[in-house]
Amino acid sequence: MPSRYLLAPIAALCLGAALPAVAVEQGAAIVVAQLGPTSPGFRMNVKHNELAAPDAAAASSAEWHSAASHPSTKKDEQDGKAGAGSDEHAPVDPKSAKAAAARSAASASPMDVLREKLAARLGATPSPNGRYGLQVSNRGESGENVITSVRPSAAGVSAARRKHAAASAAPSDANMDIAANAGQSLLPTHWDYAGAEGPDAWGGLRPEYGKCATGQRQSPIDIRGGIAVDLEPIRFDYRPSAFSVIDNGHTVQVDVDPGNSITITGRRYELVQFHFHRPSEERIDGRQYDMVVHLVHKDAEGRLAVVAVLLDRGSAQAVVQAVWNNLPLEKGDAVRAGTRIDLAQLLPEDRRYYTYMGSLTTPPCSEGVLWMVMKQPVPISPEQVAIFARLYPMNARPIQQADGRLIKESN
């Protein structure tokens, strides 16, 4: 069904008409508009959340809406003519001003008028470029997408390609891999590891994600040419702890009870959580491993330190198996384990490491993160890798430029 059939229900919505339920079809996309005295809000069920520009035939419907929205009387036209050519400092006739405003609005693009009316009904404000966007979350009673807020469209990202997963409304996003635990406030914004919302688009999804595109100290990197020195050993103070497991839509994350920490360069960092990536985000002299676990720590001033343990195929890993045993059945749900884990069992026997300054590897890609990548990988069984691969076949950010950063390694 052509896109022009979208205009009638949206025009009615803009004019304040009560629509108990209106369904129209635009190609493969089904749009359901619901607005009335008993309606909780405006609801859309879409495959592609975008209002296409009208074709020539649809323009007449939009023009009808423009005329209905901005009625012009003969007296208004006479008032407008009387005001033409008058002194700009002369007193303004309110009727003439009203007529002039009506004529200005009527001269706007019909689709712009529709957007402005719809945005006004939903309480939106335009971005600096005058565009409006819809924030959609999958919270409908029947699983449909529901508009929960209105915000400016992100530059360079087409709303038509926004797919929204349940994870974007989860209480612990992969942004929270590090960011939320570092005290950053983030609204749910869906991002992905591929496609229109993949790593190349992260920087344009939200202003807060700008570093993903413009940062000069981004992670991960291919670790090459490290300077071999006598690095201070990392003092691990890990002990058996209670834990919870959550599938946050981007990875499997484990929240650990307080009491685990590391000390390096005189600073104590408390372990906040750890999570997994497949394949490893870090590379050593070009080599990529099957998986990696990132143990995220934060000090009293909010600074971050991440210990990366590379996972290579071999024998089964006890801590990993304990996590897999407690995987939640639904994304966004946290499972409180009935056992404890000893994270010291997740560390390699050889505690030498590489270190450099980098960033979060997920949005918002904030910099100033101390990275310590253990040199010796830890074995993980092929079966354990396969379990994670069924959930996340690939959730690794591409390698970022080292940009001349100093990399040190233990002798």
C-alpha atoms as a printed R data frame, in Angstrom:
    type eleno elety resid chain resno       x       y      z
1   ATOM     1    CA   MET     A     1   0.000   0.000  0.000
2   ATOM     2    CA   PRO     A     2   1.622   3.353 -0.950
3   ATOM     3    CA   SER     A     3   3.048   5.685  1.674
4   ATOM     4    CA   ARG     A     4   0.351   8.312  1.107
5   ATOM     5    CA   TYR     A     5  -2.070   6.241  3.197
6   ATOM     6    CA   LEU     A     6   0.061   7.017  6.214
7   ATOM     7    CA   LEU     A     7  -0.839  10.692  6.043
8   ATOM     8    CA   ALA     A     8  -4.520  10.484  6.936
9   ATOM     9    CA   PRO     A     9  -4.149   8.855 10.389
10  ATOM    10    CA   ILE     A    10  -1.087  10.937 11.235
11  ATOM    11    CA   ALA     A    11  -2.864  14.116 10.106
12  ATOM    12    CA   ALA     A    12  -5.827  13.179 12.265
13  ATOM    13    CA   LEU     A    13  -3.472  12.602 15.170
14  ATOM    14    CA   CYS     A    14  -1.871  16.019 14.644
15  ATOM    15    CA   LEU     A    15  -5.299  17.684 14.587
16  ATOM    16    CA   GLY     A    16  -6.242  16.069 17.878
17  ATOM    17    CA   ALA     A    17  -8.733  13.533 16.533
18  ATOM    18    CA   ALA     A    18  -9.501  10.512 18.665
19  ATOM    19    CA   LEU     A    19  -8.330   7.332 16.991
20  ATOM    20    CA   PRO     A    20  -9.436   4.232 18.940
21  ATOM    21    CA   ALA     A    21  -7.275   2.137 16.620
22  ATOM    22    CA   VAL     A    22  -5.966   2.901 13.166
23  ATOM    23    CA   ALA     A    23  -3.829   0.418 11.237
24  ATOM    24    CA   VAL     A    24  -2.239   1.173  7.893
25  ATOM    25    CA   GLU     A    25   0.348  -0.646  5.860
26  ATOM    26    CA   GLN     A    26   3.459   0.832  4.285
27  ATOM    27    CA   GLY     A    27   5.234  -1.886  2.337
28  ATOM    28    CA   ALA     A    28   6.405  -4.398  4.951
29  ATOM    29    CA   ALA     A    29   5.879  -2.032  7.885
30  ATOM    30    CA   ILE     A    30   2.687  -2.094  9.942
31  ATOM    31    CA   VAL     A    31   1.878   1.051 11.911
32  ATOM    32    CA   VAL     A    32  -0.709   1.097 14.688
33  ATOM    33    CA   ALA     A    33  -1.715   4.522 16.011
34  ATOM    34    CA   GLN     A    34  -3.713   4.682 19.212
35  ATOM    35    CA   LEU     A    35  -4.793   7.983 20.722
36  ATOM    36    CA   GLY     A    36  -8.007   8.779 22.544
37  ATOM    37    CA   PRO     A    37  -9.596   9.496 25.901
38  ATOM    38    CA   THR     A    38  -8.749   6.031 27.242
39  ATOM    39    CA   SER     A    39  -5.481   5.489 25.414
40  ATOM    40    CA   PRO     A    40  -2.248   5.378 27.474
41  ATOM    41    CA   GLY     A    41  -0.271   7.026 24.688
42  ATOM    42    CA   PHE     A    42   0.808   6.754 21.069
43  ATOM    43    CA   ARG     A    43   1.872   3.258 20.133
44  ATOM    44    CA   MET     A    44   3.645   2.003 17.048
45  ATOM    45    CA   ASN     A    45   4.424  -1.534 15.928
46  ATOM    46    CA   VAL     A    46   6.968  -1.150 13.190
47  ATOM    47    CA   LYS     A    47   9.668  -2.999 11.359
48  ATOM    48    CA   HIS     A    48  11.161   0.311 10.210
49  ATOM    49    CA   ASN     A    49  10.372   3.361 12.326
50  ATOM    50    CA   GLU     A    50  10.341   6.036  9.622
51  ATOM    51    CA   LEU     A    51   7.774   8.255  7.916
52  ATOM    52    CA   ALA     A    52   8.698   8.264  4.252
53  ATOM    53    CA   ALA     A    53   8.520  11.476  2.219
54  ATOM    54    CA   PRO     A    54   5.174  11.691  0.364
55  ATOM    55    CA   ASP     A    55   4.897  11.164 -3.335
56  ATOM    56    CA   ALA     A    56   3.083  13.589 -5.575
57  ATOM    57    CA   ALA     A    57  -0.308  11.974 -4.996
58  ATOM    58    CA   ALA     A    58   0.156  12.110 -1.246
59  ATOM    59    CA   ALA     A    59   0.971  15.810 -1.305
60  ATOM    60    CA   SER     A    60  -2.680  16.703 -1.744
61  ATOM    61    CA   SER     A    61  -3.542  14.994  1.546
62  ATOM    62    CA   ALA     A    62  -0.746  16.868  3.285
63  ATOM    63    CA   GLU     A    63  -1.920  20.143  1.749
64  ATOM    64    CA   TRP     A    64  -5.425  19.380  3.018
65  ATOM    65    CA   HIS     A    65  -3.979  18.967  6.473
66  ATOM    66    CA   SER     A    66  -2.023  22.209  6.183
67  ATOM    67    CA   ALA     A    67  -5.179  24.103  5.210
68  ATOM    68    CA   ALA     A    68  -7.188  22.489  8.005
69  ATOM    69    CA   SER     A    69  -4.466  23.249 10.523
70  ATOM    70    CA   HIS     A    70  -4.034  26.894  9.414
71  ATOM    71    CA   PRO     A    71  -7.466  28.253  8.267
72  ATOM    72    CA   SER     A    72  -7.258  31.518  6.379
73  ATOM    73    CA   THR     A    73 -10.288  33.812  6.112
74  ATOM    74    CA   LYS     A    74 -10.929  36.559  3.618
75  ATOM    75    CA   LYS     A    75 -10.570  39.097  6.417
76  ATOM    76    CA   ASP     A    76  -7.132  37.655  7.242
77  ATOM    77    CA   GLU     A    77  -6.082  38.182  3.634
78  ATOM    78    CA   GLN     A    78  -7.310  41.782  3.713
79  ATOM    79    CA   ASP     A    79  -5.479  42.384  6.991
80  ATOM    80    CA   GLY     A    80  -2.342  40.942  5.451
81  ATOM    81    CA   LYS     A    81  -2.560  43.247  2.432
82  ATOM    82    CA   ALA     A    82  -3.148  46.250  4.664
83  ATOM    83    CA   GLY     A    83   0.016  45.437  6.615
84  ATOM    84    CA   ALA     A    84   2.210  45.068  3.552
85  ATOM    85    CA   GLY     A    85   4.778  47.823  3.064
86  ATOM    86    CA   SER     A    86   4.137  49.369  6.488
87  ATOM    87    CA   ASP     A    87   6.854  50.853  8.691
88  ATOM    88    CA   GLU     A    88   8.646  48.017 10.587
89  ATOM    89    CA   HIS     A    89   8.584  50.173 13.737
90  ATOM    90    CA   ALA     A    90   4.873  50.911 13.522
91  ATOM    91    CA   PRO     A    91   2.468  49.282 16.012
92  ATOM    92    CA   VAL     A    92   1.638  45.713 14.971
93  ATOM    93    CA   ASP     A    93  -1.999  44.849 14.309
94  ATOM    94    CA   PRO     A    94  -2.648  41.530 16.136
95  ATOM    95    CA   LYS     A    95  -4.988  40.362 13.370
96  ATOM    96    CA   SER     A    96  -2.357  41.104 10.724
97  ATOM    97    CA   ALA     A    97   0.280  39.272 12.739
98  ATOM    98    CA   LYS     A    98  -1.983  36.258 13.056
99  ATOM    99    CA   ALA     A    99  -2.629  36.241  9.322
100 ATOM   100    CA   ALA     A   100   1.075  36.566  8.558
101 ATOM   101    CA   ALA     A   101   1.872  33.666 10.867
102 ATOM   102    CA   ALA     A   102  -0.794  31.543  9.193
103 ATOM   103    CA   ARG     A   103   0.607  32.328  5.738
104 ATOM   104    CA   SER     A   104   4.158  31.497  6.910
105 ATOM   105    CA   ALA     A   105   3.056  28.163  8.344
106 ATOM   106    CA   ALA     A   106   1.048  27.346  5.225
107 ATOM   107    CA   SER     A   107   4.142  27.934  3.065
108 ATOM   108    CA   ALA     A   108   6.141  25.320  4.970
109 ATOM   109    CA   SER     A   109   6.676  21.849  3.586
110 ATOM   110    CA   PRO     A   110   3.537  19.731  4.191
111 ATOM   111    CA   MET     A   111   5.639  16.977  5.764
112 ATOM   112    CA   ASP     A   112   7.367  19.518  8.034
113 ATOM   113    CA   VAL     A   113   3.954  20.703  9.199
114 ATOM   114    CA   LEU     A   114   2.939  17.111  9.933
115 ATOM   115    CA   ARG     A   115   6.137  16.451 11.856
116 ATOM   116    CA   GLU     A   116   5.790  19.642 13.889
117 ATOM   117    CA   LYS     A   117   2.168  18.871 14.749
118 ATOM   118    CA   LEU     A   118   2.959  15.279 15.710
119 ATOM   119    CA   ALA     A   119   5.974  16.356 17.766
120 ATOM   120    CA   ALA     A   120   3.873  18.990 19.545
121 ATOM   121    CA   ARG     A   121   1.258  16.369 20.437
122 ATOM   122    CA   LEU     A   122   4.001  14.141 21.888
123 ATOM   123    CA   GLY     A   123   5.791  16.969 23.703
124 ATOM   124    CA   ALA     A   124   8.948  16.923 21.587
125 ATOM   125    CA   THR     A   125  11.462  19.677 20.983
126 ATOM   126    CA   PRO     A   126  13.422  19.898 17.720
127 ATOM   127    CA   SER     A   127  17.155  19.403 17.405
128 ATOM   128    CA   PRO     A   128  19.285  22.333 16.142
129 ATOM   129    CA   ASN     A   129  18.744  21.122 12.569
130 ATOM   130    CA   GLY     A   130  14.983  21.155 13.106
131 ATOM   131    CA   ARG     A   131  14.536  17.392 12.967
132 ATOM   132    CA   TYR     A   132  12.537  15.245 15.338
133 ATOM   133    CA   GLY     A   133  13.124  11.634 16.316
134 ATOM   134    CA   LEU     A   134  11.245   8.988 18.277
135 ATOM   135    CA   GLN     A   135  12.774   6.953 21.103
136 ATOM   136    CA   VAL     A   136  11.166   3.513 20.990
137 ATOM   137    CA   SER     A   137  11.439   0.709 23.538
138 ATOM   138    CA   ASN     A   138  10.106  -2.821 23.463
139 ATOM   139    CA   ARG     A   139   7.859  -2.541 26.510
140 ATOM   140    CA   GLY     A   140   4.433  -3.114 24.996
141 ATOM   141    CA   GLU     A   141   1.982  -5.329 26.785
142 ATOM   142    CA   SER     A   142   2.024  -7.700 23.823
143 ATOM   143    CA   GLY     A   143   5.692  -7.200 22.978
144 ATOM   144    CA   GLU     A   144   5.117  -4.363 20.519
145 ATOM   145    CA   ASN     A   145   7.375  -1.325 20.273
146 ATOM   146    CA   VAL     A   146   6.133   1.592 22.370
147 ATOM   147    CA   ILE     A   147   7.114   5.245 22.084
148 ATOM   148    CA   THR     A   148   8.238   6.262 25.549
149 ATOM   149    CA   SER     A   149   9.967   9.546 24.792
150 ATOM   150    CA   VAL     A   150  10.729  11.898 21.942
151 ATOM   151    CA   ARG     A   151  14.210  13.158 21.204
152 ATOM   152    CA   PRO     A   152  16.163  14.701 18.306
153 ATOM   153    CA   SER     A   153  17.289  12.284 15.605
154 ATOM   154    CA   ALA     A   154  20.944  11.255 15.763
155 ATOM   155    CA   ALA     A   155  23.011  12.711 12.932
156 ATOM   156    CA   GLY     A   156  23.821  10.261 10.198
157 ATOM   157    CA   VAL     A   157  21.679   7.443 11.607
158 ATOM   158    CA   SER     A   158  18.463   6.593  9.782
159 ATOM   159    CA   ALA     A   159  15.516   5.859 12.039
160 ATOM   160    CA   ALA     A   160  14.329   3.394  9.408
161 ATOM   161    CA   ARG     A   161  17.201   1.090 10.327
162 ATOM   162    CA   ARG     A   162  16.771   1.172 14.076
163 ATOM   163    CA   LYS     A   163  15.955  -2.274 15.369
164 ATOM   164    CA   HIS     A   164  15.166  -2.295 19.051
165 ATOM   165    CA   ALA     A   165  15.896  -5.354 21.191
166 ATOM   166    CA   ALA     A   166  14.650  -6.042 24.681
167 ATOM   167    CA   ALA     A   167  18.158  -5.480 25.934
168 ATOM   168    CA   SER     A   168  17.958  -1.752 25.244
169 ATOM   169    CA   ALA     A   169  15.424  -1.495 28.057
170 ATOM   170    CA   ALA     A   170  17.335  -3.824 30.383
171 ATOM   171    CA   PRO     A   171  18.533  -2.394 33.694
172 ATOM   172    CA   SER     A   172  22.105  -3.396 32.902
173 ATOM   173    CA   ASP     A   173  23.239  -2.615 29.377
174 ATOM   174    CA   ALA     A   174  26.652  -3.423 27.976
175 ATOM   175    CA   ASN     A   175  27.215   0.300 28.452
176 ATOM   176    CA   MET     A   176  27.135  -0.769 32.077
177 ATOM   177    CA   ASP     A   177  29.993  -3.169 31.367
178 ATOM   178    CA   ILE     A   178  32.021  -0.283 32.669
179 ATOM   179    CA   ALA     A   179  30.214   3.023 32.312
180 ATOM   180    CA   ALA     A   180  27.301   2.669 34.715
181 ATOM   181    CA   ASN     A   181  29.572   1.236 37.355
182 ATOM   182    CA   ALA     A   182  31.805   4.242 36.825
183 ATOM   183    CA   GLY     A   183  28.981   6.587 37.772
184 ATOM   184    CA   GLN     A   184  27.971   7.582 34.236
185 ATOM   185    CA   SER     A   185  24.293   8.276 33.539
186 ATOM   186    CA   LEU     A   186  23.121   6.827 30.234
187 ATOM   187    CA   LEU     A   187  19.683   6.640 28.679
188 ATOM   188    CA   PRO     A   188  18.869   3.360 26.935
189 ATOM   189    CA   THR     A   189  20.114   3.637 23.362
190 ATOM   190    CA   HIS     A   190  20.379   0.513 21.288
191 ATOM   191    CA   TRP     A   191  23.723  -0.240 19.675
192 ATOM   192    CA   ASP     A   192  25.176  -3.354 18.125
193 ATOM   193    CA   TYR     A   193  28.350  -4.996 16.878
194 ATOM   194    CA   ALA     A   194  27.231  -5.050 13.225
195 ATOM   195    CA   GLY     A   195  24.924  -3.298 10.784
196 ATOM   196    CA   ALA     A   196  23.486   0.208 10.946
197 ATOM   197    CA   GLU     A   197  24.120   0.465 14.713
198 ATOM   198    CA   GLY     A   198  27.526  -1.202 14.625
199 ATOM   199    CA   PRO     A   199  30.876   0.234 15.792
200 ATOM   200    CA   ASP     A   200  31.184   2.646 12.844
201 ATOM   201    CA   ALA     A   201  27.902   4.291 13.907
202 ATOM   202    CA   TRP     A   202  28.411   4.393 17.689
203 ATOM   203    CA   GLY     A   203  29.766   7.934 17.679
204 ATOM   204    CA   GLY     A   204  26.570   9.266 16.078
205 ATOM   205    CA   LEU     A   205  23.980   7.451 18.171
206 ATOM   206    CA   ARG     A   206  24.167   9.915 21.068
207 ATOM   207    CA   PRO     A   207  26.271  13.014 21.782
208 ATOM   208    CA   GLU     A   208  27.654  11.181 24.824
209 ATOM   209    CA   TYR     A   209  29.109   8.540 22.491
210 ATOM   210    CA   GLY     A   210  31.200  11.020 20.528
211 ATOM   211    CA   LYS     A   211  34.520   9.599 21.750
212 ATOM   212    CA   CYS     A   212  33.737   6.362 19.916
213 ATOM   213    CA   ALA     A   213  34.387   8.304 16.702
214 ATOM   214    CA   THR     A   214  36.803  11.066 17.743
215 ATOM   215    CA   GLY     A   215  38.838   9.596 20.614
216 ATOM   216    CA   GLN     A   216  42.619   9.294 20.336
217 ATOM   217    CA   ARG     A   217  43.117   6.709 23.104
218 ATOM   218    CA   GLN     A   218  40.593   4.041 22.169
219 ATOM   219    CA   SER     A   219  40.527   0.320 22.977
220 ATOM   220    CA   PRO     A   220  41.082  -2.459 22.065
221 ATOM   221    CA   ILE     A   221  44.428  -2.384 20.291
222 ATOM   222    CA   ASP     A   222  46.807  -4.872 18.719
223 ATOM   223    CA   ILE     A   223  49.575  -4.974 21.325
224 ATOM   224    CA   ARG     A   224  52.903  -4.764 19.515
225 ATOM   225    CA   GLY     A   225  56.336  -3.429 20.329
226 ATOM   226    CA   GLY     A   226  55.912  -3.159 24.077
227 ATOM   227    CA   ILE     A   227  58.824  -1.860 26.111
228 ATOM   228    CA   ALA     A   228  60.056  -4.682 28.374
229 ATOM   229    CA   VAL     A   229  60.630  -3.324 31.893
230 ATOM   230    CA   ASP     A   230  60.369  -4.470 35.491
231 ATOM   231    CA   LEU     A   231  56.680  -3.714 35.928
232 ATOM   232    CA   GLU     A   232  55.235  -3.595 39.408
233 ATOM   233    CA   PRO     A   233  53.283  -6.830 40.029
234 ATOM   234    CA   ILE     A   234  49.525  -6.510 40.254
235 ATOM   235    CA   ARG     A   235  48.447  -7.362 43.796
236 ATOM   236    CA   PHE     A   236  45.276  -9.422 43.444
237 ATOM   237    CA   ASP     A   237  43.094  -9.672 46.547
238 ATOM   238    CA   TYR     A   238  40.413 -12.044 45.266
239 ATOM   239    CA   ARG     A   239  38.394 -14.328 47.547
240 ATOM   240    CA   PRO     A   240  35.376 -16.657 47.219
241 ATOM   241    CA   SER     A   241  32.343 -14.418 46.670
242 ATOM   242    CA   ALA     A   242  28.622 -14.524 45.984
243 ATOM   243    CA   PHE     A   243  27.652 -13.403 42.492
244 ATOM   244    CA   SER     A   244  24.808 -12.717 40.056
245 ATOM   245    CA   VAL     A   245  24.711 -13.382 36.314
246 ATOM   246    CA   ILE     A   246  22.891 -11.197 33.780
247 ATOM   247    CA   ASP     A   247  22.611 -11.447 30.008
248 ATOM   248    CA   ASN     A   248  22.448  -7.730 29.269
249 ATOM   249    CA   GLY     A   249  21.887  -8.007 25.525
250 ATOM   250    CA   HIS     A   250  25.518  -7.458 24.554
251 ATOM   251    CA   THR     A   251  27.400  -9.929 26.749
252 ATOM   252    CA   VAL     A   252  27.178 -12.166 29.798
253 ATOM   253    CA   GLN     A   253  28.024 -10.018 32.803
254 ATOM   254    CA   VAL     A   254  28.774 -11.160 36.346
255 ATOM   255    CA   ASP     A   255  28.221  -8.816 39.283
256 ATOM   256    CA   VAL     A   256  30.349  -9.799 42.272
257 ATOM   257    CA   ASP     A   257  29.755  -8.930 45.904
258 ATOM   258    CA   PRO     A   258  32.203  -6.382 47.420
259 ATOM   259    CA   GLY     A   259  35.482  -7.553 48.844
260 ATOM   260    CA   ASN     A   260  37.611  -8.278 45.756
261 ATOM   261    CA   SER     A   261  40.247  -5.802 44.642
262 ATOM   262    CA   ILE     A   262  43.591  -5.160 42.996
263 ATOM   263    CA   THR     A   263  46.356  -2.756 43.992
264 ATOM   264    CA   ILE     A   264  48.683  -1.185 41.423
265 ATOM   265    CA   THR     A   265  50.890   1.937 41.550
266 ATOM   266    CA   GLY     A   266  49.708   2.538 45.101
267 ATOM   267    CA   ARG     A   267  46.005   2.631 44.184
268 ATOM   268    CA   ARG     A   268  43.375   0.149 45.297
269 ATOM   269    CA   TYR     A   269  40.669  -0.686 42.760
270 ATOM   270    CA   GLU     A   270  37.532  -2.560 43.826
271 ATOM   271    CA   LEU     A   271  36.234  -5.251 41.473
272 ATOM   272    CA   VAL     A   272  32.815  -4.192 40.177
273 ATOM   273    CA   GLN     A   273  31.991  -6.876 37.612
274 ATOM   274    CA   PHE     A   274  33.427  -8.994 34.843
275 ATOM   275    CA   HIS     A   275  32.115  -9.942 31.382
276 ATOM   276    CA   PHE     A   276  33.076 -11.836 28.232
277 ATOM   277    CA   HIS     A   277  33.825 -11.114 24.567
278 ATOM   278    CA   ARG     A   278  34.117 -13.488 21.634
279 ATOM   279    CA   PRO     A   279  36.584 -13.478 19.998
280 ATOM   280    CA   SER     A   280  39.095 -11.650 22.152
281 ATOM   281    CA   GLU     A   281  39.014  -7.898 21.609
282 ATOM   282    CA   GLU     A   282  42.738  -7.597 22.318
283 ATOM   283    CA   ARG     A   283  45.349  -9.021 19.989
284 ATOM   284    CA   ILE     A   284  48.967  -9.835 20.804
285 ATOM   285    CA   ASP     A   285  51.280  -9.307 17.823
286 ATOM   286    CA   GLY     A   286  48.296  -9.836 15.547
287 ATOM   287    CA   ARG     A   287  47.013 -12.997 17.221
288 ATOM   288    CA   GLN     A   288  43.378 -13.075 18.331
289 ATOM   289    CA   TYR     A   289  42.196 -15.599 20.935
290 ATOM   290    CA   ASP     A   290  38.921 -17.502 21.247
291 ATOM   291    CA   MET     A   291  37.557 -15.294 24.025
292 ATOM   292    CA   VAL     A   292  38.568 -12.774 26.663
293 ATOM   293    CA   VAL     A   293  37.213 -11.911 30.091
294 ATOM   294    CA   HIS     A   294  37.385  -8.285 31.277
295 ATOM   295    CA   LEU     A   295  37.554  -7.770 35.033
296 ATOM   296    CA   VAL     A   296  36.437  -4.195 35.676
297 ATOM   297    CA   HIS     A   297  37.705  -2.330 38.738
298 ATOM   298    CA   LYS     A   298  37.104   1.182 40.073
299 ATOM   299    CA   ASP     A   299  38.974   3.180 42.712
300 ATOM   300    CA   ALA     A   300  37.544   5.574 45.293
301 ATOM   301    CA   GLU     A   301  37.830   8.502 42.857
302 ATOM   302    CA   GLY     A   302  36.005   6.706 40.055
303 ATOM   303    CA   ARG     A   303  39.046   5.845 37.950
304 ATOM   304    CA   LEU     A   304  38.879   2.563 36.080
305 ATOM   305    CA   ALA     A   305  41.331  -0.307 35.756
306 ATOM   306    CA   VAL     A   306  40.531  -3.350 33.608
307 ATOM   307    CA   VAL     A   307  42.376  -6.666 33.802
308 ATOM   308    CA   ALA     A   308  41.976  -8.661 30.563
309 ATOM   309    CA   VAL     A   309  42.476 -12.428 30.725
310 ATOM   310    CA   LEU     A   310  42.754 -14.096 27.326
311 ATOM   311    CA   LEU     A   311  40.936 -17.436 26.962
312 ATOM   312    CA   ASP     A   312  42.378 -20.094 24.644
313 ATOM   313    CA   ARG     A   313  40.937 -23.508 23.780
314 ATOM   314    CA   GLY     A   314  42.059 -26.307 26.056
315 ATOM   315    CA   SER     A   315  40.610 -27.800 29.224
316 ATOM   316    CA   ALA     A   316  37.431 -26.648 30.973
317 ATOM   317    CA   GLN     A   317  37.607 -23.526 33.145
318 ATOM   318    CA   ALA     A   318  35.941 -23.817 36.583
319 ATOM   319    CA   VAL     A   319  34.898 -20.173 37.040
320 ATOM   320    CA   VAL     A   320  33.503 -19.954 33.519
321 ATOM   321    CA   GLN     A   321  31.508 -23.140 34.089
322 ATOM   322    CA   ALA     A   322  30.069 -21.733 37.316
323 ATOM   323    CA   VAL     A   323  28.869 -18.692 35.359
324 ATOM   324    CA   TRP     A   324  27.389 -20.803 32.537
325 ATOM   325    CA   ASN     A   325  25.555 -22.926 35.136
326 ATOM   326    CA   ASN     A   326  23.691 -19.789 36.227
327 ATOM   327    CA   LEU     A   327  22.834 -18.249 32.866
328 ATOM   328    CA   PRO     A   328  19.420 -16.523 32.983
329 ATOM   329    CA   LEU     A   329  16.622 -17.742 30.740
330 ATOM   330    CA   GLU     A   330  15.696 -14.190 29.657
331 ATOM   331    CA   LYS     A   331  17.798 -11.199 28.639
332 ATOM   332    CA   GLY     A   332  17.792  -8.515 31.301
333 ATOM   333    CA   ASP     A   333  17.056 -10.933 34.144
334 ATOM   334    CA   ALA     A   334  19.654 -11.384 36.879
335 ATOM   335    CA   VAL     A   335  20.189 -14.819 38.411
336 ATOM   336    CA   ARG     A   336  21.547 -14.864 41.943
337 ATOM   337    CA   ALA     A   337  23.796 -17.917 42.170
338 ATOM   338    CA   GLY     A   338  23.488 -20.274 45.114
339 ATOM   339    CA   THR     A   339  27.235 -20.907 45.142
340 ATOM   340    CA   ARG     A   340  30.374 -18.803 45.379
341 ATOM   341    CA   ILE     A   341  33.185 -18.302 42.901
342 ATOM   342    CA   ASP     A   342  36.881 -17.791 43.590
343 ATOM   343    CA   LEU     A   343  38.148 -15.417 40.925
344 ATOM   344    CA   ALA     A   344  41.741 -16.292 41.735
345 ATOM   345    CA   GLN     A   345  41.041 -19.492 39.771
346 ATOM   346    CA   LEU     A   346  40.400 -17.361 36.685
347 ATOM   347    CA   LEU     A   347  43.910 -15.880 36.687
348 ATOM   348    CA   PRO     A   348  46.914 -17.419 34.909
349 ATOM   349    CA   GLU     A   349  49.821 -18.775 36.912
350 ATOM   350    CA   ASP     A   350  52.152 -16.339 35.172
351 ATOM   351    CA   ARG     A   351  51.046 -12.891 36.327
352 ATOM   352    CA   ARG     A   352  53.159 -10.864 33.883
353 ATOM   353    CA   TYR     A   353  51.188  -8.405 31.810
354 ATOM   354    CA   TYR     A   354  51.052  -5.652 29.189
355 ATOM   355    CA   THR     A   355  49.773  -2.214 30.169
356 ATOM   356    CA   TYR     A   356  48.641   0.902 28.330
357 ATOM   357    CA   MET     A   357  46.097   3.715 28.644
358 ATOM   358    CA   GLY     A   358  42.901   3.237 26.683
359 ATOM   359    CA   SER     A   359  39.128   3.505 26.796
360 ATOM   360    CA   LEU     A   360  35.937   1.592 27.319
361 ATOM   361    CA   THR     A   361  35.394  -0.850 24.455
362 ATOM   362    CA   THR     A   362  31.637  -0.164 24.444
363 ATOM   363    CA   PRO     A   363  29.719   3.121 24.210
364 ATOM   364    CA   PRO     A   364  30.349   5.775 25.452
365 ATOM   365    CA   CYS     A   365  34.001   4.787 24.790
366 ATOM   366    CA   SER     A   366  35.257   7.072 27.583
367 ATOM   367    CA   GLU     A   367  39.040   7.366 27.792
368 ATOM   368    CA   GLY     A   368  41.432   7.376 30.738
369 ATOM   369    CA   VAL     A   369  41.075   3.650 31.462
370 ATOM   370    CA   LEU     A   370  44.137   1.757 32.751
371 ATOM   371    CA   TRP     A   371  44.413  -1.541 30.858
372 ATOM   372    CA   MET     A   372  46.393  -4.571 32.039
373 ATOM   373    CA   VAL     A   373  46.374  -7.537 29.644
374 ATOM   374    CA   MET     A   374  47.736 -10.768 31.102
375 ATOM   375    CA   LYS     A   375  50.444 -12.257 28.895
376 ATOM   376    CA   GLN     A   376  49.591 -15.911 29.558
377 ATOM   377    CA   PRO     A   377  46.180 -17.103 28.311
378 ATOM   378    CA   VAL     A   378  43.904 -19.314 30.421
379 ATOM   379    CA   PRO     A   379  42.438 -22.512 28.920
380 ATOM   380    CA   ILE     A   380  38.722 -22.837 28.185
381 ATOM   381    CA   SER     A   381  37.057 -25.911 26.683
382 ATOM   382    CA   PRO     A   382  35.570 -25.913 23.158
383 ATOM   383    CA   GLU     A   383  32.202 -26.787 24.735
384 ATOM   384    CA   GLN     A   384  32.351 -23.707 26.949
385 ATOM   385    CA   VAL     A   385  33.206 -21.519 23.959
386 ATOM   386    CA   ALA     A   386  30.284 -23.040 22.031
387 ATOM   387    CA   ILE     A   387  27.831 -22.196 24.830
388 ATOM   388    CA   PHE     A   388  28.767 -18.513 24.707
389 ATOM   389    CA   ALA     A   389  28.789 -18.550 20.893
390 ATOM   390    CA   ARG     A   390  25.127 -19.614 20.868
391 ATOM   391    CA   LEU     A   391  24.319 -16.385 22.726
392 ATOM   392    CA   TYR     A   392  26.888 -14.081 21.126
393 ATOM   393    CA   PRO     A   393  28.650 -15.369 17.995
394 ATOM   394    CA   MET     A   394  30.598 -12.090 17.803
395 ATOM   395    CA   ASN     A   395  30.673  -9.256 20.334
396 ATOM   396    CA   ALA     A   396  34.141  -7.770 19.899
397 ATOM   397    CA   ARG     A   397  34.861  -4.175 18.938
398 ATOM   398    CA   PRO     A   398  37.311  -3.857 16.018
399 ATOM   399    CA   ILE     A   399  40.929  -3.006 16.702
400 ATOM   400    CA   GLN     A   400  41.604   0.716 17.226
401 ATOM   401    CA   GLN     A   401  44.685   2.696 16.261
402 ATOM   402    CA   ALA     A   402  47.455   2.735 18.868
403 ATOM   403    CA   ASP     A   403  48.383   6.294 17.778
404 ATOM   404    CA   GLY     A   404  51.875   6.085 19.215
405 ATOM   405    CA   ARG     A   405  50.762   5.148 22.735
406 ATOM   406    CA   LEU     A   406  53.383   3.816 25.114
407 ATOM   407    CA   ILE     A   407  52.919   0.093 25.774
408 ATOM   408    CA   LYS     A   408  54.908  -1.539 28.558
409 ATOM   409    CA   GLU     A   409  55.289  -5.235 29.312
410 ATOM   410    CA   SER     A   410  56.685  -7.237 32.193
411 ATOM   411    CA   ASN     A   411  60.131  -8.775 31.710
